[in-house]
């Protein structure tokens, strides 16, 4: 049982680090777009909009799984 808990602990730490990294990238992209450094009007098509929403949903689900793992720990 201790071995399984240790494995989940390592997985939760790795997942948490990944989510922090992705969060920093998302905040950076937002700031670059907000300050007008890069024009994101090229991704106004419906395909890219759906893809970005799907990506945000996937990140949210991974975040939820990490939260559950850390809560049960």
N, CA, C and O atoms as a printed pandas DataFrame, in Angstrom:
     atom_number atom_name residue_name chain_id  residue_number  x_coord  y_coord  z_coord
0              1         N          UNK        A               1    0.817   -1.186    0.000
1              2        CA          UNK        A               1    0.000    0.000    0.000
2              3         C          UNK        A               1    0.868    1.261    0.000
3              4         O          UNK        A               1    0.541    2.244   -0.664
4              5         N          UNK        A               2    1.960    1.226    0.738
5              6        CA          UNK        A               2    2.857    2.370    0.790
6              7         C          UNK        A               2    3.488    2.633   -0.568
7              8         O          UNK        A               2    3.731    3.782   -0.937
8              9         N          UNK        A               3    3.749    1.564   -1.306
9             10        CA          UNK        A               3    4.349    1.707   -2.620
10            11         C          UNK        A               3    3.407    2.411   -3.594
11            12         O          UNK        A               3    3.840    3.238   -4.396
12            13         N          UNK        A               4    2.117    2.080   -3.520
13            14        CA          UNK        A               4    1.124    2.714   -4.382
14            15         C          UNK        A               4    0.993    4.196   -4.030
15            16         O          UNK        A               4    0.892    5.039   -4.921
16            17         N          UNK        A               5    0.995    4.509   -2.752
17            18        CA          UNK        A               5    0.895    5.896   -2.313
18            19         C          UNK        A               5    2.110    6.695   -2.777
19            20         O          UNK        A               5    1.977    7.848   -3.187
20            21         N          UNK        A               6    3.282    6.090   -2.713
21            22        CA          UNK        A               6    4.491    6.770   -3.156
22            23         C          UNK        A               6    4.438    7.026   -4.666
23            24         O          UNK        A               6    4.883    8.070   -5.143
24            25         N          UNK        A               7    3.895    6.071   -5.402
25            26        CA          UNK        A               7    3.784    6.231   -6.850
26            27         C          UNK        A               7    2.810    7.356   -7.190
27            28         O          UNK        A               7    3.088    8.171   -8.070
28            29         N          UNK        A               8    1.659    7.409   -6.492
29            30        CA          UNK        A               8    0.707    8.487   -6.724
30            31         C          UNK        A               8    1.303    9.833   -6.330
31            32         O          UNK        A               8    1.023   10.850   -6.964
32            33         N          UNK        A               9    2.108    9.839   -5.306
33            34        CA          UNK        A               9    2.748   11.066   -4.856
34            35         C          UNK        A               9    3.694   11.598   -5.931
35            36         O          UNK        A               9    3.690   12.792   -6.230
36            37         N          UNK        A              10    4.486   10.732   -6.497
37            38        CA          UNK        A              10    5.395   11.138   -7.566
38            39         C          UNK        A              10    4.623   11.620   -8.785
39            40         O          UNK        A              10    4.991   12.610   -9.417
40            41         N          UNK        A              11    3.544   10.905   -9.107
41            42        CA          UNK        A              11    2.721   11.284  -10.252
42            43         C          UNK        A              11    2.082   12.653  -10.025
43            44         O          UNK        A              11    2.032   13.470  -10.944
44            45         N          UNK        A              12    1.600   12.907   -8.826
45            46        CA          UNK        A              12    0.970   14.189   -8.503
46            47         C          UNK        A              12    1.987   15.321   -8.574
47            48         O          UNK        A              12    1.657   16.409   -9.045
48            49         N          UNK        A              13    3.192   15.094   -8.125
49            50        CA          UNK        A              13    4.234   16.122   -8.191
50            51         C          UNK        A              13    4.593   16.413   -9.645
51            52         O          UNK        A              13    4.734   17.575  -10.026
52            53         N          UNK        A              14    4.742   15.379  -10.452
53            54        CA          UNK        A              14    5.066   15.578  -11.867
54            55         C          UNK        A              14    3.927   16.301  -12.582
55            56         O          UNK        A              14    4.167   17.197  -13.391
56            57         N          UNK        A              15    2.706   15.915  -12.287
57            58        CA          UNK        A              15    1.549   16.551  -12.907
58            59         C          UNK        A              15    1.423   18.002  -12.468
59            60         O          UNK        A              15    1.091   18.868  -13.276
60            61         N          UNK        A              16    1.681   18.270  -11.210
61            62        CA          UNK        A              16    1.645   19.638  -10.714
62            63         C          UNK        A              16    2.696   20.516  -11.391
63            64         O          UNK        A              16    2.418   21.660  -11.751
64            65         N          UNK        A              17    3.885   19.984  -11.561
65            66        CA          UNK        A              17    4.935   20.729  -12.258
66            67         C          UNK        A              17    4.565   21.013  -13.697
67            68         O          UNK        A              17    4.812   22.107  -14.203
68            69         N          UNK        A              18    3.975   20.035  -14.356
69            70        CA          UNK        A              18    3.527   20.224  -15.736
70            71         C          UNK        A              18    2.450   21.305  -15.817
71            72         O          UNK        A              18    2.474   22.140  -16.720
72            73         N          UNK        A              19    1.516   21.291  -14.884
73            74        CA          UNK        A              19    0.440   22.276  -14.905
74            75         C          UNK        A              19    0.950   23.683  -14.610
75            76         O          UNK        A              19    0.452   24.652  -15.183
76            77         N          UNK        A              20    1.925   23.805  -13.737
77            78        CA          UNK        A              20    2.533   25.113  -13.491
78            79         C          UNK        A              20    3.221   25.620  -14.756
79            80         O          UNK        A              20    3.111   26.797  -15.097
80            81         N          UNK        A              21    3.923   24.737  -15.444
81            82        CA          UNK        A              21    4.601   25.095  -16.686
82            83         C          UNK        A              21    3.599   25.545  -17.744
83            84         O          UNK        A              21    3.807   26.569  -18.395
84            85         N          UNK        A              22    2.515   24.792  -17.922
85            86        CA          UNK        A              22    1.493   25.144  -18.906
86            87         C          UNK        A              22    0.816   26.458  -18.518
87            88         O          UNK        A              22    0.519   27.279  -19.385
88            89         N          UNK        A              23    0.575   26.660  -17.238
89            90        CA          UNK        A              23   -0.026   27.907  -16.789
90            91         C          UNK        A              23    0.836   29.110  -17.094
91            92         O          UNK        A              23    0.325   30.154  -17.498
92            93         N          UNK        A              24    2.143   28.977  -16.907
93            94        CA          UNK        A              24    3.057   30.078  -17.214
94            95         C          UNK        A              24    3.035   30.385  -18.707
95            96         O          UNK        A              24    3.058   31.550  -19.103
96            97         N          UNK        A              25    2.990   29.351  -19.530
97            98        CA          UNK        A              25    2.934   29.557  -20.980
98            99         C          UNK        A              25    1.631   30.244  -21.376
99           100         O          UNK        A              25    1.648   31.163  -22.195
100          101         N          UNK        A              26    0.509   29.818  -20.814
101          102        CA          UNK        A              26   -0.785   30.422  -21.152
102          103         C          UNK        A              26   -0.820   31.887  -20.728
103          104         O          UNK        A              26   -1.308   32.730  -21.481
104          105         N          UNK        A              27   -0.317   32.202  -19.548
105          106        CA          UNK        A              27   -0.272   33.592  -19.098
106          107         C          UNK        A              27    0.648   34.417  -20.005
107          108         O          UNK        A              27    0.329   35.562  -20.327
108          109         N          UNK        A              28    1.766   33.855  -20.410
109          110        CA          UNK        A              28    2.675   34.557  -21.316
110          111         C          UNK        A              28    2.048   34.844  -22.665
111          112         O          UNK        A              28    2.205   35.942  -23.198
112          113         N          UNK        A              29    1.336   33.867  -23.230
113          114        CA          UNK        A              29    0.660   34.068  -24.512
114          115         C          UNK        A              29   -0.425   35.133  -24.375
115          116         O          UNK        A              29   -0.599   35.966  -25.265
116          117         N          UNK        A              30   -1.150   35.106  -23.265
117          118        CA          UNK        A              30   -2.172   36.126  -23.041
118          119         C          UNK        A              30   -1.551   37.517  -22.983
119          120         O          UNK        A              30   -2.055   38.448  -23.610
120          121         N          UNK        A              31   -0.461   37.662  -22.236
121          122        CA          UNK        A              31    0.178   38.967  -22.118
122          123         C          UNK        A              31    0.729   39.453  -23.458
123          124         O          UNK        A              31    0.639   40.639  -23.775
124          125         N          UNK        A              32    1.293   38.547  -24.237
125          126        CA          UNK        A              32    1.814   38.931  -25.553
126          127         C          UNK        A              32    0.674   39.420  -26.450
127          128         O          UNK        A              32    0.820   40.414  -27.162
128          129         N          UNK        A              33   -0.456   38.719  -26.410
129          130        CA          UNK        A              33   -1.604   39.151  -27.206
130          131         C          UNK        A              33   -2.228   40.425  -26.671
131          132         O          UNK        A              33   -2.635   41.287  -27.450
132          133         N          UNK        A              34   -2.309   40.559  -25.361
133          134        CA          UNK        A              34   -2.930   41.731  -24.743
134          135         C          UNK        A              34   -2.122   42.997  -24.998
135          136         O          UNK        A              34   -2.690   44.063  -25.237
136          137         N          UNK        A              35   -0.813   42.883  -24.948
137          138        CA          UNK        A              35    0.048   44.038  -25.175
138          139         C          UNK        A              35    0.225   44.362  -26.655
139          140         O          UNK        A              35    0.816   45.388  -26.992
140          141         N          UNK        A              36   -0.272   43.513  -27.534
141          142        CA          UNK        A              36   -0.215   43.782  -28.968
142          143         C          UNK        A              36    1.104   43.460  -29.622
143          144         O          UNK        A              36    1.385   43.951  -30.716
144          145         N          UNK        A              37    1.917   42.649  -28.985
145          146        CA          UNK        A              37    3.200   42.267  -29.576
146          147         C          UNK        A              37    2.974   41.368  -30.792
147          148         O          UNK        A              37    3.682   41.479  -31.793
148          149         N          UNK        A              38    1.990   40.484  -30.700
149          150        CA          UNK        A              38    1.650   39.571  -31.786
150          151         C          UNK        A              38    0.167   39.730  -32.086
151          152         O          UNK        A              38   -0.649   39.850  -31.172
152          153         N          UNK        A              39   -0.179   39.730  -33.368
153          154        CA          UNK        A              39   -1.572   39.846  -33.783
154          155         C          UNK        A              39   -2.142   38.437  -33.959
155          156         O          UNK        A              39   -1.682   37.676  -34.810
156          157         N          UNK        A              40   -3.143   38.099  -33.150
157          158        CA          UNK        A              40   -3.737   36.769  -33.200
158          159         C          UNK        A              40   -4.985   36.712  -34.080
159          160         O          UNK        A              40   -5.778   35.779  -33.951
160          161         N          UNK        A              41   -5.175   37.674  -34.961
161          162        CA          UNK        A              41   -6.361   37.679  -35.810
162          163         C          UNK        A              41   -6.327   36.559  -36.845
163          164         O          UNK        A              41   -7.359   36.241  -37.437
164          165         N          UNK        A              42   -5.177   35.965  -37.071
165          166        CA          UNK        A              42   -5.072   34.875  -38.042
166          167         C          UNK        A              42   -5.798   33.615  -37.554
167          168         O          UNK        A              42   -6.186   32.771  -38.361
168          169         N          UNK        A              43   -5.978   33.491  -36.250
169          170        CA          UNK        A              43   -6.627   32.290  -35.720
170          171         C          UNK        A              43   -8.095   32.538  -35.395
171          172         O          UNK        A              43   -8.651   31.934  -34.477
172          173         N          UNK        A              44   -8.722   33.444  -36.167
173          174        CA          UNK        A              44  -10.136   33.736  -35.960
174          175         C          UNK        A              44  -11.057   32.684  -36.561
175          176         O          UNK        A              44  -12.270   32.757  -36.364
176          177         N          UNK        A              45  -10.530   31.725  -37.277
177          178        CA          UNK        A              45  -11.393   30.731  -37.907
178          179         C          UNK        A              45  -12.018   29.815  -36.856
179          180         O          UNK        A              45  -11.510   29.691  -35.741
180          181         N          UNK        A              46  -13.107   29.189  -37.224
181          182        CA          UNK        A              46  -13.863   28.324  -36.312
182          183         C          UNK        A              46  -13.054   27.103  -35.880
183          184         O          UNK        A              46  -13.204   26.634  -34.752
184          185         N          UNK        A              47  -12.209   26.589  -36.751
185          186        CA          UNK        A              47  -11.416   25.402  -36.437
186          187         C          UNK        A              47  -10.432   25.687  -35.307
187          188         O          UNK        A              47  -10.333   24.908  -34.359
188          189         N          UNK        A              48   -9.721   26.775  -35.402
189          190        CA          UNK        A              48   -8.747   27.110  -34.366
190          191         C          UNK        A              48   -9.425   27.475  -33.054
191          192         O          UNK        A              48   -8.895   27.204  -31.976
192          193         N          UNK        A              49  -10.609   28.094  -33.149
193          194        CA          UNK        A              49  -11.351   28.441  -31.945
194          195         C          UNK        A              49  -11.778   27.176  -31.203
195          196         O          UNK        A              49  -11.631   27.089  -29.984
196          197         N          UNK        A              50  -12.302   26.203  -31.933
197          198        CA          UNK        A              50  -12.710   24.939  -31.323
198          199         C          UNK        A              50  -11.518   24.185  -30.749
199          200         O          UNK        A              50  -11.613   23.583  -29.679
200          201         N          UNK        A              51  -10.408   24.220  -31.456
201          202        CA          UNK        A              51   -9.206   23.532  -30.996
202          203         C          UNK        A              51   -8.679   24.154  -29.705
203          204         O          UNK        A              51   -8.251   23.438  -28.800
204          205         N          UNK        A              52   -8.710   25.480  -29.617
205          206        CA          UNK        A              52   -8.220   26.125  -28.403
206          207         C          UNK        A              52   -9.144   25.836  -27.223
207          208         O          UNK        A              52   -8.667   25.651  -26.103
208          209         N          UNK        A              53  -10.452   25.794  -27.452
209          210        CA          UNK        A              53  -11.373   25.441  -26.379
210          211         C          UNK        A              53  -11.174   24.001  -25.924
211          212         O          UNK        A              53  -11.245   23.710  -24.730
212          213         N          UNK        A              54  -10.926   23.107  -26.864
213          214        CA          UNK        A              54  -10.668   21.709  -26.525
214          215         C          UNK        A              54   -9.380   21.578  -25.728
215          216         O          UNK        A              54   -9.302   20.776  -24.797
216          217         N          UNK        A              55   -8.373   22.359  -26.087
217          218        CA          UNK        A              55   -7.106   22.333  -25.353
218          219         C          UNK        A              55   -7.294   22.846  -23.924
219          220         O          UNK        A              55   -6.746   22.272  -22.983
220          221         N          UNK        A              56   -8.059   23.912  -23.760
221          222        CA          UNK        A              56   -8.319   24.426  -22.417
222          223         C          UNK        A              56   -9.122   23.436  -21.590
223          224         O          UNK        A              56   -8.893   23.313  -20.386
224          225         N          UNK        A              57  -10.060   22.728  -22.211
225          226        CA          UNK        A              57  -10.823   21.702  -21.504
226          227         C          UNK        A              57   -9.907   20.569  -21.050
227          228         O          UNK        A              57  -10.030   20.086  -19.924
228          229         N          UNK        A              58   -9.000   20.148  -21.910
229          230        CA          UNK        A              58   -8.071   19.068  -21.551
230          231         C          UNK        A              58   -7.174   19.490  -20.390
231          232         O          UNK        A              58   -6.922   18.700  -19.480
232          233         N          UNK        A              59   -6.695   20.724  -20.418
233          234        CA          UNK        A              59   -5.856   21.214  -19.324
234          235         C          UNK        A              59   -6.662   21.262  -18.025
235          236         O          UNK        A              59   -6.145   20.924  -16.960
236          237         N          UNK        A              60   -7.913   21.677  -18.110
237          238        CA          UNK        A              60   -8.771   21.713  -16.927
238          239         C          UNK        A              60   -9.024   20.335  -16.352
239          240         O          UNK        A              60   -9.031   20.165  -15.133
240          241         N          UNK        A              61   -9.236   19.336  -17.223
241          242        CA          UNK        A              61   -9.457   17.971  -16.739
242          243         C          UNK        A              61   -8.211   17.397  -16.086
243          244         O          UNK        A              61   -8.303   16.707  -15.070
244          245         N          UNK        A              62   -7.051   17.676  -16.656
245          246        CA          UNK        A              62   -5.802   17.216  -16.047
246          247         C          UNK        A              62   -5.600   17.882  -14.692
247          248         O          UNK        A              62   -5.133   17.253  -13.742
248          249         N          UNK        A              63   -5.956   19.156  -14.615
249          250        CA          UNK        A              63   -5.870   19.879  -13.345
250          251         C          UNK        A              63   -6.813   19.275  -12.311
251          252         O          UNK        A              63   -6.453   19.163  -11.139
252          253         N          UNK        A              64   -8.007   18.887  -12.726
253          254        CA          UNK        A              64   -8.964   18.255  -11.825
254          255         C          UNK        A              64   -8.427   16.918  -11.301
255          256         O          UNK        A              64   -8.544   16.623  -10.111
256          257         N          UNK        A              65   -7.852   16.129  -12.172
257          258        CA          UNK        A              65   -7.284   14.841  -11.757
258          259         C          UNK        A              65   -6.144   15.062  -10.757
259          260         O          UNK        A              65   -6.038   14.344   -9.763
260          261         N          UNK        A              66   -5.295   16.055  -11.025
261          262        CA          UNK        A              66   -4.200   16.342  -10.094
262          263         C          UNK        A              66   -4.738   16.789   -8.745
263          264         O          UNK        A              66   -4.200   16.410   -7.706
264          265         N          UNK        A              67   -5.790   17.587   -8.752
265          266        CA          UNK        A              67   -6.398   18.024   -7.500
266          267         C          UNK        A              67   -6.979   16.877   -6.704
267          268         O          UNK        A              67   -6.837   16.837   -5.482
268          269         N          UNK        A              68   -7.630   15.942   -7.376
269          270        CA          UNK        A              68   -8.199   14.774   -6.685
270          271         C          UNK        A              68   -7.102   13.912   -6.090
271          272         O          UNK        A              68   -7.228   13.425   -4.967
272          273         N          UNK        A              69   -6.017   13.721   -6.848
273          274        CA          UNK        A              69   -4.902   12.917   -6.340
274          275         C          UNK        A              69   -4.288   13.572   -5.109
275          276         O          UNK        A              69   -3.994   12.896   -4.124
276          277         N          UNK        A              70   -4.096   14.876   -5.164
277          278        CA          UNK        A              70   -3.505   15.556   -4.022
278          279         C          UNK        A              70   -4.468   15.612   -2.843
279          280         O          UNK        A              70   -4.025   15.585   -1.694
280          281         N          UNK        A              71   -5.755   15.688   -3.093
281          282        CA          UNK        A              71   -6.764   15.709   -2.007
282          283         C          UNK        A              71   -6.789   14.377   -1.271
283          284         O          UNK        A              71   -6.890   14.348   -0.045
284          285         N          UNK        A              72   -6.698   13.277   -2.010
285          286        CA          UNK        A              72   -6.748   11.951   -1.400
286          287         C          UNK        A              72   -5.465   11.602   -0.677
287          288         O          UNK        A              72   -5.449   10.672    0.129
288          289         N          UNK        A              73   -4.413   12.308   -0.937
289          290        CA          UNK        A              73   -3.095   12.024   -0.356
290          291         C          UNK        A              73   -3.081   12.360    1.081
291          292         O          UNK        A              73   -2.058   12.190    1.745
